[in-house]
């Protein structure tokens, strides 16, 4: 089946650029990752620079010529940006239109109007999951925090009972579901099919978000019983708008790319004939680029024009959506360069030997590697990118379903135990007015539950696929 993977100039099957043995390669990998970790955590260097320097250090420790290392890095960077850069940009535009048009607020208000009492945590996780599909995690938090704080205050709910489900919904979408940057890069690295990964990701996400959200929030509310901080309730994006798009059309717009990609995956499985006219059509409209582009074009009318935006306002909104993702694109690109350097120095065979000698299932190994890098760097995206590069060789010979599960295992591992080296940790702490200890008992534990439950369901799915 066709997948998102991009053909890289330096093919994975090419001869390694160094003749180092497994022992030296193992030391080189650890040293390269250590350089990245130290630069990010100790020297607070931007992840783009840390990954770039770490890639060069990796090649040097492995004994590869500097010119070859540079070529591997730039080739991987270019291929990764070509594969996922446009998708990230389109996702950012869709998310900005959703927020600025008041569409997100319309979804929130409509669902909250139907929910009350015990149903409120379930309503919050539903809202966060729907809104979290096209939005980056940080944007989703900023968008939902006013809602969480207002609902907790006006309904006299425990802040954790309302806040944890919302955070769980956003976090699960961020780690497991494309078109978020992490899953997209992992799909590209291991050559997975995006539609199948999306479908299986939703299967894993539903029980995971229920357990980590509404269920866990009961205990989190007992451990940390605090009121909503008065001074942290910011204005909502739609307060200055005279009108905003309707609930149905907003949800349909947000779900459009998901539906198109799922239809493509379903037709690929059922028909499985490249010459079939139906499959040819779905291969086009269900490709990530066309699906997201179609959603953005539709959103310009269903969200932007419905909110009364002029052509100039729409142009400004699109322009403003692209500036904040420059850093994300650079990090993703540098991560692709790091991945290609790993492949070109011959780490692939070393990982294959490791998995065979230690008899570690590929899915569990991918999760453990992502967990280790997440704990060290604090970045889910860096953990996903690095782990995907390390375990990409394991995908060779895997079925379409298995490679999709490999991506989900990496994504689950990248969410493990957020702590003080994660920007998200401090964002949640400050918005909710918690101490470091309270944030660990709620947010950090919730992230760990998502990671562990996620890998459990991935392993269960692997038994039937």
N, C-alpha and C positions, 0 to 999 in steps of 0.2 A: 504494500500500500504506500502511497505517497506520504511523505512526512515533512516536517518543518526543517529538517536538517539541511544545512548548507554545505555544498561541496567545497572543501578547503583545498587551497592550492597545494599545500604540503599534505598529501594524503596520509591518512592514519596508518596505512600499510607501508609507508616509506621507511627506509633504513634510519635507525636512530642517529642523531647528530653527535653521539658520543658512544664510546665502547665501554663505558663504566659497567662494573658488575652490579648485582642486586644490592650488595651491602653499601657500596658507594652511592647508588641511586637512592636507597632508603635514607641515608644520611642527608643527601642533597635535598630530598623532599621535605624532611623535617626541618632542615636549616632554612629552606626557602619559606616555608610556612611560618617559622619562628620569626624571620625578618619581617614578614607582613604583620604578624601579631604585635611585635614590639613597636613597630612604626605606628600602628593604629592606636594601641593602648597606652604605651609609654610616652611617645612623642606627639600623639594626637594628630598625626599626619592624615590627610585626606586619603580615603581608601583607593582612589585612582592612582595616586602617586605611590602608595604602599604596594599595590599589586604590580605596578610597573617595575619598581625597584626589586621587589621580591622575585619577579620573573627573571630578571637579569642575574640576581644572586643565585637562583635555582640553577641556571645554566652554568654559572661559574663553579658552583660546588660540584656539579656533575662532570666537570671537565670538558664542557662543550665549547667550541670556538665562539667568541663574542659575536662575530658577524652572523653565525648561524642562529644563535639565541635571539638576536634582534630580529632576524627574518621570521623566526617562528612566532615571536611575540606579535609583530606587526601583522602577520598573516592571520593569526587567530583573532586579533582585535578587529581587523577589517571584516572578516567573515562573520563574526558575532554581531557586529553593528548592522551589517547588511541583512542578517537573518532576523533580528529582533528589534532593531532600532526603530524602524518605521511603525512596528506594532505598538511599541511603548509610546511613541508620539501620538498615534491615533487613540490609544487608550486614555492618554492624558487629556486630549481634546474632548473626548466623550465625557470624561469625569468633570471637567471644568464646566461644560455646558449643563450637565446635570445639576451641579451645585449653584451656578450663577443664575440659572433660569428659575430657580425655586422648585425644580422637579424633585429634588431630594427631600425638600421640606414637605412637598405634597404627599410623597410616599409615607413619610414619618407621620404627618398629621392624620392621614386617612386610616392608617393601621392603628394608631393610638386611639382614635375615636371609636374603634370597634373593640378595643381591649380594656380590661380593668381587672383589678384584684390579682388573683393568681395567674391570670393570663398575661400580665404585663411583662414578666421576664421573657416569655416566649415571643411576645410581640417585638421586644427589643432585639432579640437574636434574629428574627425574621427581617426586620428593618436593616440591621447591620449587614446581613448576608446579601440582601438585594443591592443595597447601596455600595457594598464592598466589592461587587463584581468589577465595575469599571474604575474604581478609585484606588489610588495608592494608599497604603496603610495610614501614613501620617495625615493625609488629606481627609481620610475617613474619620479619624479621631477628632480633628478640628471641627469637622462638620457635625458629628454626632454628640460631642461633649455638651453643647448647650441643651440638646434634647434630653440627654441623660440627667443632667443637673436639674432641669426644670421639672421633669417627670418625678424625680425623687423628692424634690422639694414640695411640689403642689400635691402630690399623692401621698405624702408622708411615708414613702418607701425607704428602706435601707438603701444607701447609695450603692453598695456592692451588689445588692439583689438586682438592681437595674443596670449598673455599669458593667459587671462581669459578662453577662450575655452579649452586650453590644461589643465589647472588646473581643470576645471569643469569635463572634461572627466575622469581624474585620480581620482578625489574625488568621483564621482558617482560610479565608479567601486569599489572603496575601501569600500564604505559604504553599497552598495546594492547587489553586485554580488559575489557569491562564485566563486573560492576558497579563497577569502580573509579571514583573520582570524576572523574578526567581524561577518560577516554573517554566517560563519561555526559554530562558537560557539553558536550563536542565534538559528540556525537550530537544533543543538544538544540539546540545553536547552529546547526548546518547542516541540521537536519531529516532526519537519516539514520534508516534503519530499524535498530532495535537488533539484531534477530535476524540480519539479513544482515551487519551490522557484526561481530557476534560470530562468525559462521561464517567470514567472510573474515579476521577477526583471528586465528583459530586456524590458518588456512592460512598466514598470514604468520609467526605466532609459532613454529611447529614448526621450520622450518629456521633461523630467526633464533636461537632459544635453543640449538640444537645447535651452531651456529658460534661463538656468543659464550660458550657454556658449556663443554661437554666438549672441543671442539676447541681453543679459545683457552686453556683452562686448562693445556694442555701447555706452551705458551710462557710463560705467566704463572709457572708453577712453576719454570721455568729462570731467569727474570729476578729473581724474588723467592723465595728458598728459605729460609723461616723456619719454626720449630716452632710448634705451638699454644701460646699463652701460658697457663701454669698457673693464674694468678689470675683468668682471665676465664671460667671454666666455671661458670655459674650453675646453680641447681637447675631441674629440669624441672617443668612444671606438674602432671604426673600422679603425681609421686613420693609425694604425700600421699593419693592415692586408693586405696581398697581394690579397686575394679574400674573398668574403662573399656570403652567400646563396641567392638564387633568391627570388623575391617578392612573387610569388605564393606559393612556397613550405613553406616559412616562415609563411605566413598567415594561410595556411592549418594546419601547426603544432600547432600554437597558438590556433586555433579554434577547434582542434581535441577533447580535453576533453569536451568542451562546447557542441559540436555536439553529442557526445556519451551520455552525461547526458540528453540532450534534447530528444534524440531518446528514451531512457529508459522511460522518463516521458510520452512521447506521447503514447508509446506502453502500458504503465500501464493504461492510461486513456481509450484508444480505445479497447484494448483486455480485460484487467481486469480479467484474468484467470491464477492463479498461476501455473496451470498444462499445460498451453499452451507452446509449445516448443520455439516459437519465444520470448515469454515473459521471459522464463527462460534464454535464451541467452542474451537478452538485460538487464536483471537484473544483469548479471555478468559484461558485458562489459561497461554498463552504470553506474555501482557503482562508487562513487567518487575515491576510491582507484585505481581501475583498469583503469579508464579513465585517471587519471593523470599519473599513472605509464606508461601507453601506450604512452602518449604524451612525457614523459621524454625519454623513450627508442627510440622513433622515432626521437626526437630532437637531440639525440646523433649523429645520422647519417645525418639528413636533415639540421641541423644547425652546429653542431660541426665539423663533418668530411667534410662538404661542405665548411667550412671556412679554411680547411687545418689543423685542430687540430690533433695532434698525440694522441695516447692512453694515454700517460702521461699527456698531456695538458688537455684532457677531464677529467681525474681523478682529476687533480688539480682544475679545474673549479668547479666540483661537490663539492669537499671538501671546497672550499672557499665560496660556496653558503650557506653552512650549519652553519658556525660560526656566521654570523650576526643575525640569527633567534633564537639563544639561548634565548635572552631576551624576544622575542615575545612568545616563547613557555612557558616560566616561567610565564609571565603575564597572558596568556590564561589559563594555568593550575591553577594558584592561583584564577583567576576569577571563574573557575569551582568549586573550593573549597568554595569560598564565596557564590556562587549560591546554592550549596548543603546545606551549613549551614543555609541559609535563608529558604530553604524548610524544613529542619529537625527541626527547632525551631517552625514551624507552621505558617510561614508568608503567605503561600499559601491561607489558609482560610481567613486570615485577608484581603488580596487583593481581594478575591472574595466578601467578605462582603462589602468592600469599593466600588467596582464597582457597586454592586447592590443598595446600599444605596444612592449613589450619581448619579446613572443612567448615568455613563460615559461609552461610547462605549469602548470595550477592546482595539481596535486599537488606539484610541485617547489617552487612558490612558497610553499605552505602549510608545507612542511617547512623551508624556509629561514627563514621568519618565526619558526616555533617554535624553531629552533636559535638564532637571534639572541637571543630573549627568554630562553631557557634559559641561555645563556652569561652573560647580563647579570644575571639575578635568582637563578639557582641552583635555582629551583623548577620541577619538571616540571609541577605543577598550574597554577601561574601562567602558564607558557609555553603550556600547552594552552588554557586559558581565553582568554588574550589573542589567541593566533593564531586560534582558532576564531571569535572576534568579528570579526577583521580579514578573514578569507577567507570568512565565511558567504555574502556575496553571490555568490561564485563557484559556489555549489551550485545556484543557480537554473537550471533547465533540465537539470540533470544527471540521469542515471538513478539508480535505487536502488543499484546496484552502485558507481557512480562516487562518490556521496555517502559511501558506506561507506568507500571507499578514501581519500577526503579526510580523514575522521576518523582513519584509520590513519596517513596521512602526517603529520598534526599530532602524533599520539601518538609516532611514531618520532622526529620532530624534538625533542620535549620531553625526550628522554632523552640528547641529545648531550652528551658530555664533561662529566660531573659534576666540579666542582673545589672550591676552598676556600670558595666562597659557597653550597655546598649542604650542608644538615644531614646528608644521607645519606653524604656524603664522610667527615665526621668520625665518624659512627656506625661505619662500616666500619673506618676507621683505628684507632679505639680498641679495638674488639672484637677485631680481628686483631693488634693490637700492632705496627702498621707505622709507618714514618716517612711524612712527606708525599710524598716522592719515590716510595717504594714503592707508596703508595696510588694515585698518578697512573699508575704503570706497570702497575697491575693493574686496579683498580676503574674509573678514569677511561677507560682504553683499552677496557675491556669495555663500558662504557656507549656509547662512540663506535661500537664495532662493532655493537652492537644497533641504534643509530640508522641507521647507513649501510646495513647489511644489510636492515633493515626497509624503508627507502624503496626500495631496489633491488627487493625482492620486490613492493612495492606498485606500482611502475612496471611491472613485468613482468605483474602481474595486470591492470593497466589496458589492456594490449595485447590481452587476450583477452575482456574484459568489455564 
